[in-house]
Amino acid sequence: MKNTALTTTHESLGAKMVPFAGYNMPVSYEGVNAEHETVRNAVGVFDVSHMGEFLISGPNALALIQKVSSNDASKLTIGRAQYSCLPNETGGIVDDLIIYKIKEEQYLLVVNASNIEKDWNHISSYNTDIKADMRDISEGYSLLAIQGPKAVEAMQSLTSVDLADIKFYHFKVADFAEIDNVIISATGYTGSGGFEIYCKNEEVKQIWDKAFEAGANFGIKPIGLAARDTLRLEMGYCLYGNDIDDNTSPFEAGLGWVTKFTKDFVNSEALAKEKQHGPERKLVAFELDERGIPRHGYNIVDGSGKTIGVVTSGTMSPSMGTGIGLGYVPPIFTEVGSKINIQIRKKAVPATIVKLPFYKK
């Protein structure tokens, strides 16, 4: 089990630690609902240093990224980031990721912790002929997500750049907490604004400490992975391994918007056909009409009790107090307002298909 550079810090703060993607990670500190509310209303800090980082460089860097990713990375300019996915050869998704253009001929790919080795091997297999320079820098870098509506105000004293000027999915390489060349990225997995800070392992403790000093008057708190999951689910953000995987296509998962046929990429021909004909199932968002908590793996059934799909993610929404979830169903059930049922133990609990996000500010 690997530790992040902040493991002893989390333990000293009383975090409940759990194994996650091969790392010893904080799942909660004071409880998921309280931590969730902190991020929705103030500012919270997540240690997400288990995530993977690949540096792709050289004159063929863009060619490799264009080949393996579904979005059009040629649209990126220095200081911009892009959400994308890595399609596999059989219609599914190897992983979803964020691509950063750091400088001309240099890109940072940020991938999911559980997929680091798989992603590296997949990308490498297409680099045999393209010959871009690939470096896996995951082990040497840490990542903090400073999230919430008060993040800009709370963190402004720590940097010389105007944080309010960094637009969504843009970033600056700048000073932060008296450390130079830190990536300050206006990205996140919560839907409540804020930043993600990329730095070296030996720098992260200083950044963590100074962030908590700067945020003391803004209600800053450490946040665990459990609240990260409820926050992302309220926004309808996909979680790899639950809502998307090697057997779900971008079009089934509602990721057509990051699948661009302006270039040739892995399995693009088959995906173009799927776009034309439409997928045989789609990921939908639903709210329970009665009390209950939908869970990953529960069956989705129609009015007659026939199974029509499965819940991929579900929870009791801390912001709304209702059961919410995502799941795959045939196209006939995907219209907003359509009625389905979630099989919770022996009861089929009625639910309604809704438009994302669940949580509206």
C-alpha atoms as a printed R data frame, in Angstrom:
    type eleno elety resid chain resno       x      y       z
1   ATOM     1    CA   MET     A     1   0.000  0.000   0.000
2   ATOM     2    CA   LYS     A     2   1.497  3.329  -1.076
3   ATOM     3    CA   ASN     A     3   1.260  6.515   0.977
4   ATOM     4    CA   THR     A     4   0.984 10.066  -0.303
5   ATOM     5    CA   ALA     A     5   3.375 12.733   0.988
6   ATOM     6    CA   LEU     A     6   0.572 13.842   3.351
7   ATOM     7    CA   THR     A     7  -0.469 10.507   4.873
8   ATOM     8    CA   THR     A     8   0.932 11.312   8.339
9   ATOM     9    CA   THR     A     9  -0.810 14.719   8.180
10  ATOM    10    CA   HIS     A    10  -4.170 13.052   7.495
11  ATOM    11    CA   GLU     A    11  -3.617 10.570  10.318
12  ATOM    12    CA   SER     A    12  -2.733 13.376  12.753
13  ATOM    13    CA   LEU     A    13  -6.006 15.114  11.792
14  ATOM    14    CA   GLY     A    14  -7.954 11.983  12.726
15  ATOM    15    CA   ALA     A    15  -8.856 10.955   9.178
16  ATOM    16    CA   LYS     A    16 -10.408  7.564   8.601
17  ATOM    17    CA   MET     A    17  -7.926  5.956   6.200
18  ATOM    18    CA   VAL     A    18  -8.868  3.304   3.620
19  ATOM    19    CA   PRO     A    19  -7.093  1.480   0.777
20  ATOM    20    CA   PHE     A    20  -7.981  3.117  -2.546
21  ATOM    21    CA   ALA     A    21  -6.357  2.410  -5.924
22  ATOM    22    CA   GLY     A    22  -3.296  1.009  -4.170
23  ATOM    23    CA   TYR     A    23  -2.952  4.024  -1.865
24  ATOM    24    CA   ASN     A    24  -3.692  4.630   1.807
25  ATOM    25    CA   MET     A    25  -6.217  7.506   1.448
26  ATOM    26    CA   PRO     A    26  -8.414  9.616   3.754
27  ATOM    27    CA   VAL     A    27 -12.080  8.690   3.182
28  ATOM    28    CA   SER     A    28 -13.453 11.125   5.801
29  ATOM    29    CA   TYR     A    29 -12.505 13.354   8.721
30  ATOM    30    CA   GLU     A    30 -15.687 14.550  10.442
31  ATOM    31    CA   GLY     A    31 -18.275 12.805   8.267
32  ATOM    32    CA   VAL     A    32 -19.366 12.884   4.641
33  ATOM    33    CA   ASN     A    33 -22.359 15.234   5.020
34  ATOM    34    CA   ALA     A    34 -20.462 17.897   6.969
35  ATOM    35    CA   GLU     A    35 -17.518 17.742   4.555
36  ATOM    36    CA   HIS     A    36 -19.865 17.888   1.552
37  ATOM    37    CA   GLU     A    37 -21.522 21.032   2.932
38  ATOM    38    CA   THR     A    38 -18.111 22.640   3.572
39  ATOM    39    CA   VAL     A    39 -17.249 22.347  -0.126
40  ATOM    40    CA   ARG     A    40 -20.697 23.518  -1.296
41  ATOM    41    CA   ASN     A    41 -20.679 26.588   0.991
42  ATOM    42    CA   ALA     A    42 -17.085 27.476   1.896
43  ATOM    43    CA   VAL     A    43 -13.774 25.816   0.974
44  ATOM    44    CA   GLY     A    44 -12.306 22.342   1.441
45  ATOM    45    CA   VAL     A    45  -9.011 20.675   0.567
46  ATOM    46    CA   PHE     A    46  -8.669 17.163  -0.874
47  ATOM    47    CA   ASP     A    47  -5.413 15.253  -1.160
48  ATOM    48    CA   VAL     A    48  -5.777 13.533  -4.534
49  ATOM    49    CA   SER     A    49  -2.080 12.799  -5.003
50  ATOM    50    CA   HIS     A    50  -2.927  9.203  -5.979
51  ATOM    51    CA   MET     A    51  -3.871 10.474  -9.461
52  ATOM    52    CA   GLY     A    52  -1.439  9.743 -12.311
53  ATOM    53    CA   GLU     A    53   0.536 12.259 -14.371
54  ATOM    54    CA   PHE     A    54   2.210 11.573 -17.714
55  ATOM    55    CA   LEU     A    55   4.396 14.166 -19.453
56  ATOM    56    CA   ILE     A    56   4.230 13.862 -23.254
57  ATOM    57    CA   SER     A    57   6.837 15.982 -25.048
58  ATOM    58    CA   GLY     A    58   8.646 16.578 -28.298
59  ATOM    59    CA   PRO     A    59   7.695 17.310 -31.916
60  ATOM    60    CA   ASN     A    60   5.406 14.233 -32.043
61  ATOM    61    CA   ALA     A    61   3.632 14.828 -28.718
62  ATOM    62    CA   LEU     A    62   0.444 16.199 -30.258
63  ATOM    63    CA   ALA     A    63   0.321 13.409 -32.869
64  ATOM    64    CA   LEU     A    64   0.353 10.780 -30.106
65  ATOM    65    CA   ILE     A    65  -2.294 12.563 -28.031
66  ATOM    66    CA   GLN     A    66  -4.516 13.009 -31.094
67  ATOM    67    CA   LYS     A    67  -4.235  9.295 -31.881
68  ATOM    68    CA   VAL     A    68  -5.140  7.997 -28.411
69  ATOM    69    CA   SER     A    69  -7.669 10.614 -27.206
70  ATOM    70    CA   SER     A    70 -11.217 11.310 -28.379
71  ATOM    71    CA   ASN     A    71 -11.247 15.103 -28.043
72  ATOM    72    CA   ASP     A    72  -9.371 17.433 -30.403
73  ATOM    73    CA   ALA     A    73  -6.192 18.426 -28.559
74  ATOM    74    CA   SER     A    74  -5.061 20.597 -31.496
75  ATOM    75    CA   LYS     A    75  -7.513 23.209 -30.164
76  ATOM    76    CA   LEU     A    76  -5.494 23.589 -26.965
77  ATOM    77    CA   THR     A    77  -3.357 26.677 -26.432
78  ATOM    78    CA   ILE     A    78  -0.728 27.084 -23.697
79  ATOM    79    CA   GLY     A    79  -2.523 27.517 -20.369
80  ATOM    80    CA   ARG     A    80  -5.631 25.569 -21.360
81  ATOM    81    CA   ALA     A    81  -6.890 22.159 -20.259
82  ATOM    82    CA   GLN     A    82  -9.289 19.737 -21.919
83  ATOM    83    CA   TYR     A    83 -11.437 16.869 -20.690
84  ATOM    84    CA   SER     A    84 -11.136 13.803 -22.908
85  ATOM    85    CA   CYS     A    85 -11.205 10.020 -22.933
86  ATOM    86    CA   LEU     A    86  -9.007  7.219 -24.237
87  ATOM    87    CA   PRO     A    87 -11.166  4.973 -26.450
88  ATOM    88    CA   ASN     A    88 -10.217  1.317 -26.692
89  ATOM    89    CA   GLU     A    89 -10.322 -0.830 -29.831
90  ATOM    90    CA   THR     A    90 -13.678 -2.467 -29.013
91  ATOM    91    CA   GLY     A    91 -15.974  0.500 -28.431
92  ATOM    92    CA   GLY     A    92 -15.274  1.082 -24.731
93  ATOM    93    CA   ILE     A    93 -13.199  3.558 -22.719
94  ATOM    94    CA   VAL     A    94  -9.706  2.851 -21.348
95  ATOM    95    CA   ASP     A    95  -9.957  5.905 -19.074
96  ATOM    96    CA   ASP     A    96 -11.123  9.506 -18.881
97  ATOM    97    CA   LEU     A    97  -8.471 12.167 -18.359
98  ATOM    98    CA   ILE     A    98  -7.529 15.841 -18.458
99  ATOM    99    CA   ILE     A    99  -4.954 17.079 -20.991
100 ATOM   100    CA   TYR     A   100  -2.964 20.234 -20.198
101 ATOM   101    CA   LYS     A   101  -0.899 22.125 -22.764
102 ATOM   102    CA   ILE     A   102   2.073 23.253 -20.663
103 ATOM   103    CA   LYS     A   103   4.172 24.715 -23.506
104 ATOM   104    CA   GLU     A   104   4.714 24.151 -27.202
105 ATOM   105    CA   GLU     A   105   5.372 20.432 -27.699
106 ATOM   106    CA   GLN     A   106   4.698 19.588 -24.027
107 ATOM   107    CA   TYR     A   107   1.487 18.203 -22.545
108 ATOM   108    CA   LEU     A   108   0.508 16.864 -19.138
109 ATOM   109    CA   LEU     A   109  -1.999 13.987 -19.067
110 ATOM   110    CA   VAL     A   110  -3.760 13.468 -15.731
111 ATOM   111    CA   VAL     A   111  -5.269  9.988 -15.423
112 ATOM   112    CA   ASN     A   112  -7.162  8.008 -12.806
113 ATOM   113    CA   ALA     A   113  -5.139  6.382 -10.026
114 ATOM   114    CA   SER     A   114  -6.469  2.874 -10.607
115 ATOM   115    CA   ASN     A   115  -5.612  3.051 -14.318
116 ATOM   116    CA   ILE     A   116  -2.039  4.412 -14.301
117 ATOM   117    CA   GLU     A   117  -0.351  1.215 -15.504
118 ATOM   118    CA   LYS     A   118  -3.159  0.303 -17.923
119 ATOM   119    CA   ASP     A   119  -3.195  3.811 -19.459
120 ATOM   120    CA   TRP     A   120   0.589  3.915 -19.752
121 ATOM   121    CA   ASN     A   121   0.673  0.569 -21.565
122 ATOM   122    CA   HIS     A   122  -2.201  1.567 -23.855
123 ATOM   123    CA   ILE     A   123  -0.662  4.914 -24.864
124 ATOM   124    CA   SER     A   124   2.792  3.327 -25.222
125 ATOM   125    CA   SER     A   125   1.421  0.745 -27.651
126 ATOM   126    CA   TYR     A   126   0.508  3.571 -30.069
127 ATOM   127    CA   ASN     A   127   3.792  5.390 -29.508
128 ATOM   128    CA   THR     A   128   5.948  2.680 -31.129
129 ATOM   129    CA   ASP     A   129   5.730  4.396 -34.512
130 ATOM   130    CA   ILE     A   130   4.948  7.971 -33.407
131 ATOM   131    CA   LYS     A   131   7.939  8.182 -31.021
132 ATOM   132    CA   ALA     A   132   6.885 11.032 -28.715
133 ATOM   133    CA   ASP     A   133   8.818 11.405 -25.451
134 ATOM   134    CA   MET     A   134   6.750  9.834 -22.635
135 ATOM   135    CA   ARG     A   135   7.505 10.195 -18.924
136 ATOM   136    CA   ASP     A   136   5.438  8.809 -16.058
137 ATOM   137    CA   ILE     A   137   5.973 11.431 -13.317
138 ATOM   138    CA   SER     A   138   3.134 10.181 -11.059
139 ATOM   139    CA   GLU     A   139   5.398  9.042  -8.206
140 ATOM   140    CA   GLY     A   140   7.109 12.428  -7.851
141 ATOM   141    CA   TYR     A   141   4.078 14.723  -7.898
142 ATOM   142    CA   SER     A   142   1.279 15.601  -5.515
143 ATOM   143    CA   LEU     A   143  -2.146 17.050  -6.249
144 ATOM   144    CA   LEU     A   144  -4.372 19.109  -3.958
145 ATOM   145    CA   ALA     A   145  -7.929 20.053  -4.909
146 ATOM   146    CA   ILE     A   146  -8.902 23.293  -3.145
147 ATOM   147    CA   GLN     A   147 -12.623 23.450  -3.856
148 ATOM   148    CA   GLY     A   148 -15.600 25.616  -2.962
149 ATOM   149    CA   PRO     A   149 -17.155 29.054  -3.593
150 ATOM   150    CA   LYS     A   150 -14.701 30.757  -1.213
151 ATOM   151    CA   ALA     A   151 -11.580 29.164  -2.731
152 ATOM   152    CA   VAL     A   152 -10.552 32.202  -4.820
153 ATOM   153    CA   GLU     A   153 -10.900 34.662  -1.946
154 ATOM   154    CA   ALA     A   154  -9.307 32.325   0.601
155 ATOM   155    CA   MET     A   155  -6.236 31.485  -1.521
156 ATOM   156    CA   GLN     A   156  -5.558 34.853  -3.203
157 ATOM   157    CA   SER     A   157  -2.965 35.926  -0.600
158 ATOM   158    CA   LEU     A   158  -0.797 32.895  -1.503
159 ATOM   159    CA   THR     A   159  -0.029 33.874  -5.111
160 ATOM   160    CA   SER     A   160   0.898 36.855  -7.288
161 ATOM   161    CA   VAL     A   161  -1.568 35.846 -10.051
162 ATOM   162    CA   ASP     A   162  -5.177 37.010  -9.984
163 ATOM   163    CA   LEU     A   163  -7.038 33.778  -9.239
164 ATOM   164    CA   ALA     A   164 -10.370 35.257 -10.313
165 ATOM   165    CA   ASP     A   165  -8.889 35.767 -13.803
166 ATOM   166    CA   ILE     A   166  -8.166 32.045 -14.326
167 ATOM   167    CA   LYS     A   167 -11.160 30.805 -16.319
168 ATOM   168    CA   PHE     A   168 -12.660 27.330 -15.991
169 ATOM   169    CA   TYR     A   169 -10.368 24.717 -17.608
170 ATOM   170    CA   HIS     A   170  -7.512 27.222 -17.806
171 ATOM   171    CA   PHE     A   171  -4.362 27.194 -15.662
172 ATOM   172    CA   LYS     A   172  -1.263 29.189 -14.729
173 ATOM   173    CA   VAL     A   173   2.227 27.987 -13.881
174 ATOM   174    CA   ALA     A   174   3.037 30.421 -11.090
175 ATOM   175    CA   ASP     A   175   4.095 30.954  -7.487
176 ATOM   176    CA   PHE     A   176   1.855 29.542  -4.772
177 ATOM   177    CA   ALA     A   177   2.520 29.396  -1.023
178 ATOM   178    CA   GLU     A   178   6.087 30.706  -1.598
179 ATOM   179    CA   ILE     A   179   6.904 27.925  -4.074
180 ATOM   180    CA   ASP     A   180   7.609 28.658  -7.747
181 ATOM   181    CA   ASN     A   181   6.386 26.784 -10.838
182 ATOM   182    CA   VAL     A   182   3.231 25.346  -9.321
183 ATOM   183    CA   ILE     A   183   0.345 24.512 -11.682
184 ATOM   184    CA   ILE     A   184  -2.776 26.362 -10.511
185 ATOM   185    CA   SER     A   185  -5.643 24.860 -12.502
186 ATOM   186    CA   ALA     A   186  -9.261 26.077 -12.470
187 ATOM   187    CA   THR     A   187 -10.579 22.522 -12.596
188 ATOM   188    CA   GLY     A   188 -12.214 20.174 -10.137
189 ATOM   189    CA   TYR     A   189 -14.595 17.278  -9.570
190 ATOM   190    CA   THR     A   190 -17.094 19.014  -7.278
191 ATOM   191    CA   GLY     A   191 -19.067 21.599  -9.257
192 ATOM   192    CA   SER     A   192 -18.423 24.255  -6.599
193 ATOM   193    CA   GLY     A   193 -15.474 26.063  -8.190
194 ATOM   194    CA   GLY     A   194 -11.916 26.255  -6.946
195 ATOM   195    CA   PHE     A   195  -8.536 24.966  -8.054
196 ATOM   196    CA   GLU     A   196  -6.321 21.952  -8.408
197 ATOM   197    CA   ILE     A   197  -2.691 22.479  -7.408
198 ATOM   198    CA   TYR     A   198   0.058 20.305  -8.929
199 ATOM   199    CA   CYS     A   199   3.412 20.361  -7.151
200 ATOM   200    CA   LYS     A   200   6.360 18.147  -6.245
201 ATOM   201    CA   ASN     A   201   5.987 15.777  -3.294
202 ATOM   202    CA   GLU     A   202   8.544 17.691  -1.241
203 ATOM   203    CA   GLU     A   203   6.535 20.915  -1.697
204 ATOM   204    CA   VAL     A   204   3.040 19.705  -0.853
205 ATOM   205    CA   LYS     A   205   3.265 19.891   2.968
206 ATOM   206    CA   GLN     A   206   4.191 23.584   2.816
207 ATOM   207    CA   ILE     A   207   1.346 24.257   0.372
208 ATOM   208    CA   TRP     A   208  -1.133 22.310   2.541
209 ATOM   209    CA   ASP     A   209  -0.091 24.196   5.711
210 ATOM   210    CA   LYS     A   210  -0.148 27.627   4.103
211 ATOM   211    CA   ALA     A   211  -3.498 26.925   2.429
212 ATOM   212    CA   PHE     A   212  -5.014 26.140   5.837
213 ATOM   213    CA   GLU     A   213  -3.477 29.291   7.349
214 ATOM   214    CA   ALA     A   214  -4.812 31.440   4.501
215 ATOM   215    CA   GLY     A   215  -8.241 29.815   4.646
216 ATOM   216    CA   ALA     A   216  -8.666 29.893   8.440
217 ATOM   217    CA   ASN     A   217 -11.156 32.789   8.331
218 ATOM   218    CA   PHE     A   218 -13.106 31.210   5.454
219 ATOM   219    CA   GLY     A   219 -14.073 27.939   7.162
220 ATOM   220    CA   ILE     A   220 -11.496 25.793   5.376
221 ATOM   221    CA   LYS     A   221 -11.451 22.083   6.259
222 ATOM   222    CA   PRO     A   222  -9.795 18.877   5.020
223 ATOM   223    CA   ILE     A   223 -12.148 16.730   2.919
224 ATOM   224    CA   GLY     A   224 -12.061 12.991   2.261
225 ATOM   225    CA   LEU     A   225 -12.829 10.832  -0.758
226 ATOM   226    CA   ALA     A   226 -16.375  9.972   0.424
227 ATOM   227    CA   ALA     A   227 -17.503 13.590   0.047
228 ATOM   228    CA   ARG     A   228 -15.643 13.822  -3.254
229 ATOM   229    CA   ASP     A   229 -17.932 11.050  -4.496
230 ATOM   230    CA   THR     A   230 -21.189 12.658  -3.322
231 ATOM   231    CA   LEU     A   231 -20.117 16.043  -4.725
232 ATOM   232    CA   ARG     A   232 -19.255 14.639  -8.158
233 ATOM   233    CA   LEU     A   233 -22.433 12.566  -8.278
234 ATOM   234    CA   GLU     A   234 -24.631 15.626  -7.568
235 ATOM   235    CA   MET     A   235 -23.055 17.141 -10.716
236 ATOM   236    CA   GLY     A   236 -23.467 13.937 -12.742
237 ATOM   237    CA   TYR     A   237 -19.717 13.617 -13.358
238 ATOM   238    CA   CYS     A   238 -18.750 10.097 -14.460
239 ATOM   239    CA   LEU     A   239 -16.605  7.920 -12.205
240 ATOM   240    CA   TYR     A   240 -14.336  5.478 -14.013
241 ATOM   241    CA   GLY     A   241 -15.059  1.910 -12.942
242 ATOM   242    CA   ASN     A   242 -18.684  2.783 -12.113
243 ATOM   243    CA   ASP     A   243 -20.288  4.871 -14.857
244 ATOM   244    CA   ILE     A   244 -17.690  4.346 -17.574
245 ATOM   245    CA   ASP     A   245 -15.324  1.449 -18.220
246 ATOM   246    CA   ASP     A   246 -13.855 -0.787 -20.933
247 ATOM   247    CA   ASN     A   247 -17.363 -1.820 -22.002
248 ATOM   248    CA   THR     A   248 -19.142  1.568 -22.145
249 ATOM   249    CA   SER     A   249 -18.858  3.744 -25.236
250 ATOM   250    CA   PRO     A   250 -18.509  7.544 -25.113
251 ATOM   251    CA   PHE     A   251 -21.921  7.860 -26.770
252 ATOM   252    CA   GLU     A   252 -23.609  5.555 -24.274
253 ATOM   253    CA   ALA     A   253 -22.042  7.570 -21.449
254 ATOM   254    CA   GLY     A   254 -23.108 10.982 -22.804
255 ATOM   255    CA   LEU     A   255 -19.514 11.867 -23.708
256 ATOM   256    CA   GLY     A   256 -20.219 12.587 -27.377
257 ATOM   257    CA   TRP     A   257 -19.227 16.191 -26.636
258 ATOM   258    CA   VAL     A   258 -15.594 15.090 -26.093
259 ATOM   259    CA   THR     A   259 -15.591 12.792 -29.144
260 ATOM   260    CA   LYS     A   260 -14.487 14.781 -32.211
261 ATOM   261    CA   PHE     A   261 -14.316 13.302 -35.696
262 ATOM   262    CA   THR     A   262 -12.071 16.091 -36.995
263 ATOM   263    CA   LYS     A   263  -9.170 13.593 -36.812
264 ATOM   264    CA   ASP     A   264  -8.378  9.887 -36.884
265 ATOM   265    CA   PHE     A   265  -8.132  8.271 -33.459
266 ATOM   266    CA   VAL     A   266  -8.369  4.808 -31.894
267 ATOM   267    CA   ASN     A   267 -11.624  3.124 -33.027
268 ATOM   268    CA   SER     A   268 -12.932  6.392 -34.516
269 ATOM   269    CA   GLU     A   269 -14.494  4.648 -37.510
270 ATOM   270    CA   ALA     A   270 -16.681  2.368 -35.383
271 ATOM   271    CA   LEU     A   271 -17.568  5.204 -33.017
272 ATOM   272    CA   ALA     A   272 -18.637  7.383 -35.968
273 ATOM   273    CA   LYS     A   273 -21.041  4.612 -37.012
274 ATOM   274    CA   GLU     A   274 -22.390  4.351 -33.475
275 ATOM   275    CA   LYS     A   275 -22.991  8.106 -33.416
276 ATOM   276    CA   GLN     A   276 -24.906  7.830 -36.686
277 ATOM   277    CA   HIS     A   277 -27.123  4.913 -35.593
278 ATOM   278    CA   GLY     A   278 -27.378  5.881 -31.930
279 ATOM   279    CA   PRO     A   279 -26.311  3.692 -28.983
280 ATOM   280    CA   GLU     A   280 -28.473  0.807 -27.762
281 ATOM   281    CA   ARG     A   281 -28.432  2.117 -24.195
282 ATOM   282    CA   LYS     A   282 -27.705  5.440 -22.530
283 ATOM   283    CA   LEU     A   283 -26.521  6.694 -19.158
284 ATOM   284    CA   VAL     A   284 -29.361  8.551 -17.426
285 ATOM   285    CA   ALA     A   285 -29.784 10.508 -14.210
286 ATOM   286    CA   PHE     A   286 -32.692  9.709 -11.907
287 ATOM   287    CA   GLU     A   287 -34.178 10.887  -8.620
288 ATOM   288    CA   LEU     A   288 -36.170  8.597  -6.355
289 ATOM   289    CA   ASP     A   289 -39.807  9.614  -5.872
290 ATOM   290    CA   GLU     A   290 -39.888  8.002  -2.407
291 ATOM   291    CA   ARG     A   291 -37.439  7.481   0.453
292 ATOM   292    CA   GLY     A   292 -34.561  5.163  -0.343
293 ATOM   293    CA   ILE     A   293 -30.903  5.066  -1.314
294 ATOM   294    CA   PRO     A   294 -29.987  3.671  -4.743
295 ATOM   295    CA   ARG     A   295 -26.659  1.839  -4.767
296 ATOM   296    CA   HIS     A   296 -24.161  0.730  -7.407
297 ATOM   297    CA   GLY     A   297 -25.314 -2.612  -8.843
298 ATOM   298    CA   TYR     A   298 -29.022 -2.304  -8.028
299 ATOM   299    CA   ASN     A   299 -31.316 -3.291 -10.891
300 ATOM   300    CA   ILE     A   300 -33.423 -0.749 -12.774
301 ATOM   301    CA   VAL     A   301 -36.826 -2.221 -13.628
302 ATOM   302    CA   ASP     A   302 -39.840 -1.108 -15.658
303 ATOM   303    CA   GLY     A   303 -43.474 -1.006 -14.502
304 ATOM   304    CA   SER     A   304 -43.895 -4.749 -15.025
305 ATOM   305    CA   GLY     A   305 -40.829 -5.600 -12.953
306 ATOM   306    CA   LYS     A   306 -38.636 -6.484 -15.935
307 ATOM   307    CA   THR     A   307 -34.966 -5.542 -15.537
308 ATOM   308    CA   ILE     A   308 -34.027 -2.834 -18.045
309 ATOM   309    CA   GLY     A   309 -30.696 -1.660 -16.662
310 ATOM   310    CA   VAL     A   310 -28.421 -1.275 -13.668
311 ATOM   311    CA   VAL     A   311 -27.479  1.556 -11.282
312 ATOM   312    CA   THR     A   312 -23.841  2.568 -11.836
313 ATOM   313    CA   SER     A   313 -23.647  5.240  -9.097
314 ATOM   314    CA   GLY     A   314 -26.112  6.170  -6.372
315 ATOM   315    CA   THR     A   315 -26.343  7.979  -3.047
316 ATOM   316    CA   MET     A   316 -28.506 10.046  -0.751
317 ATOM   317    CA   SER     A   317 -27.792 13.599  -1.949
318 ATOM   318    CA   PRO     A   318 -26.517 15.634   1.025
319 ATOM   319    CA   SER     A   319 -27.556 18.909  -0.679
320 ATOM   320    CA   MET     A   320 -31.075 17.847  -1.655
321 ATOM   321    CA   GLY     A   321 -31.974 15.088   0.792
322 ATOM   322    CA   THR     A   322 -33.215 12.745  -1.941
323 ATOM   323    CA   GLY     A   323 -31.913  9.509  -3.433
324 ATOM   324    CA   ILE     A   324 -30.097 10.168  -6.729
325 ATOM   325    CA   GLY     A   325 -28.260  7.978  -9.180
326 ATOM   326    CA   LEU     A   326 -26.940  7.207 -12.645
327 ATOM   327    CA   GLY     A   327 -27.565  4.088 -14.696
328 ATOM   328    CA   TYR     A   328 -27.799  2.639 -18.190
329 ATOM   329    CA   VAL     A   329 -31.226  2.073 -19.762
330 ATOM   330    CA   PRO     A   330 -32.585  1.541 -23.312
331 ATOM   331    CA   PRO     A   331 -33.238  4.778 -25.314
332 ATOM   332    CA   ILE     A   332 -37.030  4.454 -24.796
333 ATOM   333    CA   PHE     A   333 -36.563  5.312 -21.078
334 ATOM   334    CA   THR     A   334 -34.169  8.261 -21.476
335 ATOM   335    CA   GLU     A   335 -36.565 11.197 -21.907
336 ATOM   336    CA   VAL     A   336 -36.591 13.642 -18.965
337 ATOM   337    CA   GLY     A   337 -39.719 12.899 -16.937
338 ATOM   338    CA   SER     A   338 -39.777  9.184 -17.851
339 ATOM   339    CA   LYS     A   339 -40.650  6.811 -15.008
340 ATOM   340    CA   ILE     A   340 -38.480  3.873 -13.945
341 ATOM   341    CA   ASN     A   341 -38.109  1.827 -10.746
342 ATOM   342    CA   ILE     A   342 -35.046  0.980  -8.694
343 ATOM   343    CA   GLN     A   343 -35.067 -2.460  -7.104
344 ATOM   344    CA   ILE     A   344 -33.997 -1.785  -3.498
345 ATOM   345    CA   ARG     A   345 -34.038 -5.182  -1.773
346 ATOM   346    CA   LYS     A   346 -37.601 -6.512  -2.273
347 ATOM   347    CA   LYS     A   347 -39.186 -3.185  -3.188
348 ATOM   348    CA   ALA     A   348 -39.326 -1.494  -6.609
349 ATOM   349    CA   VAL     A   349 -38.955  2.187  -5.661
350 ATOM   350    CA   PRO     A   350 -40.331  4.611  -8.280
351 ATOM   351    CA   ALA     A   351 -37.918  7.150  -9.787
352 ATOM   352    CA   THR     A   352 -37.989  9.891 -12.423
353 ATOM   353    CA   ILE     A   353 -35.426 10.603 -15.153
354 ATOM   354    CA   VAL     A   354 -34.057 14.133 -14.628
355 ATOM   355    CA   LYS     A   355 -31.687 16.525 -16.370
356 ATOM   356    CA   LEU     A   356 -28.170 16.962 -15.021
357 ATOM   357    CA   PRO     A   357 -26.791 18.378 -12.853
358 ATOM   358    CA   PHE     A   358 -28.879 17.192  -9.901
359 ATOM   359    CA   TYR     A   359 -27.496 20.046  -7.811
360 ATOM   360    CA   LYS     A   360 -28.248 23.523  -9.075
361 ATOM   361    CA   LYS     A   361 -26.460 26.368  -7.329
